[in-house]
């Protein structure tokens, strides 16, 4: 049995897999107080409950932020409270679980692996994974291999500049895609509009709580002007950034997932496809497919299990093993 864990800012989602596929799954809330050590304890509880007394062969973790794949260190995770300093997530989990092999990778990388191996990108050797949620992330599959790059930042679409000198991104820089198309960036903009006297359902529905993907979906259905404007700009900038990635990578397929994209549905992805085609050279857009991801919430955890399994099977770091367990 192999376990995959998707560590998010609000929830921990874990799956157990075997030779026949998915065995079980379990969700828990991500602790917001206490920092990394408390989160490790929460993951340990989830893994033990999911495994039911059976020792997993290996555990894969998809973590947000900058991850050192070789050491299992999460260097920085802005979307996890208290994770500003490097933390050895892999070694800490391995020690807490009796020495089991733990492999930690970026959450978008493992989500891309899942869509390539098991989802909408199955059967394709070259694709770009785009995940639109709290932020915007990207993952790259070239010639059947996950490409991380020497510093682990390959595919970081969210930090491509789409508006020089534009909105402030959560990373501190200006004009990044994530500031325009990530849910958190759009929430900041919506609250700025509201503070200036522009009424919007987004604030009325969320009040002081987080503006979830469902809040955006409800406001869009009601044709709220602020929501419509924010999503229009998100689609426009996503199309620009995805077109740039296609021009550089020469991939024929883009798979779009993530919490916001999943909630807004195929029509949102179709609009990104159209915006991408408009930004590509004449004729090239006709050869590109931009499609919705097919794995939903399970994708990150399934991909983490695949990446960990590849490590146990002795596959090189950057390769996805076509014979590994799902």
GIJOKA-V65660 format. One record per residue. N is the residue number from 1. RES is the residue in one letter. SS is DSSP state (helix for helix, strand for strand, loop for the rest). D_LAST is the distance of its C-alpha to the last C-alpha in Angstrom with 1 decimal. Layout:
N;RES;SS;D_LAST + N;RES;SS;D_LAST
This chain:
1;X;loop;10.3 + 2;X;strand;8.8 + 3;X;strand;10.2 + 4;X;strand;10.1 + 5;X;strand;13.6 + 6;X;strand;15.1 + 7;X;strand;18.8 + 8;X;loop;21.2 + 9;X;loop;25.0 + 10;X;loop;25.3 + 11;X;strand;22.2 + 12;X;strand;19.4 + 13;X;strand;16.3 + 14;X;strand;13.7 + 15;X;strand;10.6 + 16;X;strand;9.6 + 17;X;strand;6.4 + 18;X;strand;7.1 + 19;X;loop;7.2 + 20;X;loop;8.0 + 21;X;strand;5.5 + 22;X;strand;7.5 + 23;X;strand;10.4 + 24;X;strand;12.6 + 25;X;strand;13.7 + 26;X;strand;16.9 + 27;X;strand;19.2 + 28;X;strand;22.3 + 29;X;strand;24.9 + 30;X;loop;25.0 + 31;X;loop;28.4 + 32;X;loop;30.8 + 33;X;loop;33.4 + 34;X;loop;33.3 + 35;X;helix;31.2 + 36;X;helix;28.2 + 37;X;helix;29.1 + 38;X;helix;29.1 + 39;X;helix;25.7 + 40;X;helix;24.3 + 41;X;helix;25.9 + 42;X;helix;24.2 + 43;X;helix;20.7 + 44;X;helix;21.6 + 45;X;helix;22.8 + 46;X;helix;19.7 + 47;X;helix;17.4 + 48;X;helix;20.0 + 49;X;helix;20.3 + 50;X;helix;16.6 + 51;X;helix;16.2 + 52;X;loop;19.5 + 53;X;loop;21.0 + 54;X;loop;18.2 + 55;X;loop;17.7 + 56;X;loop;14.2 + 57;X;loop;13.2 + 58;X;strand;12.7 + 59;X;strand;12.8 + 60;X;strand;12.1 + 61;X;strand;14.7 + 62;X;strand;15.3 + 63;X;strand;19.1 + 64;X;loop;21.7 + 65;X;loop;24.4 + 66;X;strand;25.0 + 67;X;strand;22.7 + 68;X;strand;23.5 + 69;X;loop;20.1 + 70;X;loop;21.8 + 71;X;loop;23.4 + 72;X;loop;21.4 + 73;X;strand;24.5 + 74;X;strand;24.6 + 75;X;strand;27.8 + 76;X;strand;28.6 + 77;X;loop;27.1 + 78;X;loop;29.8 + 79;X;loop;27.9 + 80;X;loop;27.7 + 81;X;loop;31.1 + 82;X;loop;32.6 + 83;X;loop;30.1 + 84;X;loop;32.6 + 85;X;loop;32.7 + 86;X;loop;30.1 + 87;X;strand;28.1 + 88;X;loop;26.0 + 89;X;helix;23.1 + 90;X;helix;20.9 + 91;X;helix;23.7 + 92;X;helix;25.0 + 93;X;helix;21.8 + 94;X;helix;21.4 + 95;X;helix;25.1 + 96;X;helix;24.9 + 97;X;loop;22.1 + 98;X;loop;23.8 + 99;X;loop;22.5 + 100;X;loop;18.7 + 101;X;strand;17.0 + 102;X;strand;16.5 + 103;X;strand;15.4 + 104;X;strand;16.9 + 105;X;strand;16.7 + 106;X;strand;18.3 + 107;X;helix;16.8 + 108;X;helix;17.4 + 109;X;helix;15.7 + 110;X;helix;12.4 + 111;X;helix;13.0 + 112;X;helix;13.8 + 113;X;helix;10.8 + 114;X;helix;8.7 + 115;X;helix;11.5 + 116;X;helix;11.6 + 117;X;helix;8.2 + 118;X;helix;7.6 + 119;X;loop;11.2 + 120;X;loop;14.8 + 121;X;loop;14.6 + 122;X;loop;12.5 + 123;X;loop;14.8 + 124;X;loop;16.8 + 125;X;loop;17.5 + 126;X;loop;19.5 + 127;X;strand;19.2 + 128;X;strand;20.3 + 129;X;strand;18.6 + 130;X;strand;21.2 + 131;X;strand;20.8 + 132;X;strand;24.0 + 133;X;loop;24.5 + 134;X;loop;26.8 + 135;X;loop;26.9 + 136;X;strand;25.6 + 137;X;strand;22.9 + 138;X;strand;21.6 + 139;X;strand;18.9 + 140;X;strand;19.4 + 141;X;strand;17.4 + 142;X;strand;19.9 + 143;X;loop;19.6 + 144;X;loop;15.9 + 145;X;strand;16.1 + 146;X;strand;15.9 + 147;X;loop;19.6 + 148;X;loop;20.7 + 149;X;loop;24.3 + 150;X;loop;26.6 + 151;X;loop;27.1 + 152;X;loop;23.6 + 153;X;loop;25.1 + 154;X;loop;24.0 + 155;X;loop;23.5 + 156;X;loop;25.5 + 157;X;helix;26.8 + 158;X;helix;28.2 + 159;X;helix;30.8 + 160;X;loop;32.2 + 161;X;strand;35.8 + 162;X;loop;36.5 + 163;X;loop;39.9 + 164;X;loop;41.9 + 165;X;loop;43.6 + 166;X;loop;41.9 + 167;X;loop;40.4 + 168;X;strand;39.4 + 169;X;loop;35.7 + 170;X;loop;34.2 + 171;X;loop;34.0 + 172;X;loop;37.8 + 173;X;loop;38.2 + 174;X;strand;39.5 + 175;X;loop;38.4 + 176;X;strand;34.6 + 177;X;helix;32.4 + 178;X;helix;30.9 + 179;X;helix;34.4 + 180;X;helix;34.6 + 181;X;helix;31.2 + 182;X;loop;29.5 + 183;X;helix;30.2 + 184;X;helix;32.0 + 185;X;helix;34.2 + 186;X;helix;35.1 + 187;X;helix;35.9 + 188;X;helix;38.3 + 189;X;helix;39.9 + 190;X;helix;40.4 + 191;X;helix;42.0 + 192;X;helix;44.3 + 193;X;helix;45.4 + 194;X;helix;46.1 + 195;X;helix;48.0 + 196;X;loop;50.2 + 197;X;loop;51.1 + 198;X;loop;48.7 + 199;X;loop;47.4 + 200;X;loop;43.8 + 201;X;helix;41.7 + 202;X;helix;38.9 + 203;X;helix;41.1 + 204;X;helix;42.6 + 205;X;helix;39.2 + 206;X;helix;37.6 + 207;X;loop;40.9 + 208;X;loop;40.3 + 209;X;loop;36.6 + 210;X;loop;33.7 + 211;X;loop;33.6 + 212;X;loop;30.2 + 213;X;helix;28.6 + 214;X;helix;30.1 + 215;X;helix;33.5 + 216;X;helix;33.2 + 217;X;helix;32.1 + 218;X;helix;35.1 + 219;X;helix;37.5 + 220;X;helix;36.5 + 221;X;helix;37.0 + 222;X;loop;40.5 + 223;X;loop;41.1 + 224;X;loop;41.9 + 225;X;helix;43.4 + 226;X;helix;41.9 + 227;X;helix;38.3 + 228;X;helix;38.9 + 229;X;helix;40.3 + 230;X;helix;37.4 + 231;X;helix;34.7 + 232;X;helix;36.8 + 233;X;helix;37.0 + 234;X;helix;33.3 + 235;X;helix;32.6 + 236;X;helix;35.3 + 237;X;helix;34.1 + 238;X;helix;30.4 + 239;X;helix;31.6 + 240;X;helix;33.7 + 241;X;helix;31.0 + 242;X;helix;28.3 + 243;X;helix;31.0 + 244;X;helix;31.8 + 245;X;helix;28.2 + 246;X;helix;28.1 + 247;X;helix;31.4 + 248;X;helix;30.3 + 249;X;helix;26.9 + 250;X;loop;27.6 + 251;X;loop;24.3 + 252;X;loop;24.5 + 253;X;strand;21.8 + 254;X;strand;21.7 + 255;X;strand;19.1 + 256;X;strand;20.7 + 257;X;strand;19.1 + 258;X;loop;20.2 + 259;X;helix;22.2 + 260;X;helix;25.4 + 261;X;helix;24.0 + 262;X;helix;22.0 + 263;X;helix;25.2 + 264;X;helix;27.6 + 265;X;loop;25.6 + 266;X;helix;25.6 + 267;X;helix;29.3 + 268;X;helix;28.8 + 269;X;helix;26.3 + 270;X;helix;28.8 + 271;X;helix;31.5 + 272;X;helix;29.5 + 273;X;helix;29.1 + 274;X;helix;32.9 + 275;X;helix;33.8 + 276;X;helix;31.6 + 277;X;helix;33.3 + 278;X;helix;36.7 + 279;X;helix;36.1 + 280;X;loop;35.2 + 281;X;loop;37.8 + 282;X;loop;39.3 + 283;X;loop;37.2 + 284;X;helix;34.0 + 285;X;helix;32.8 + 286;X;helix;32.8 + 287;X;helix;30.1 + 288;X;loop;27.7 + 289;X;strand;25.1 + 290;X;strand;24.3 + 291;X;strand;21.9 + 292;X;strand;20.5 + 293;X;loop;16.9 + 294;X;loop;15.1 + 295;X;loop;12.7 + 296;X;loop;15.7 + 297;X;loop;15.7 + 298;X;helix;12.0 + 299;X;helix;11.2 + 300;X;helix;12.3 + 301;X;helix;10.7 + 302;X;helix;7.1 + 303;X;helix;8.2 + 304;X;helix;9.9 + 305;X;helix;7.2 + 306;X;helix;5.8 + 307;X;helix;9.5 + 308;X;helix;10.4 + 309;X;helix;8.4 + 310;X;helix;10.0 + 311;X;helix;13.2 + 312;X;helix;13.1 + 313;X;loop;12.6 + 314;X;loop;15.6 + 315;X;loop;14.7 + 316;X;loop;17.4 + 317;X;loop;17.2 + 318;X;loop;17.2 + 319;X;strand;14.8 + 320;X;loop;11.2 + 321;X;loop;10.2 + 322;X;loop;9.5 + 323;X;loop;8.9 + 324;X;loop;6.4 + 325;X;loop;3.8 + 326;X;loop;0.0
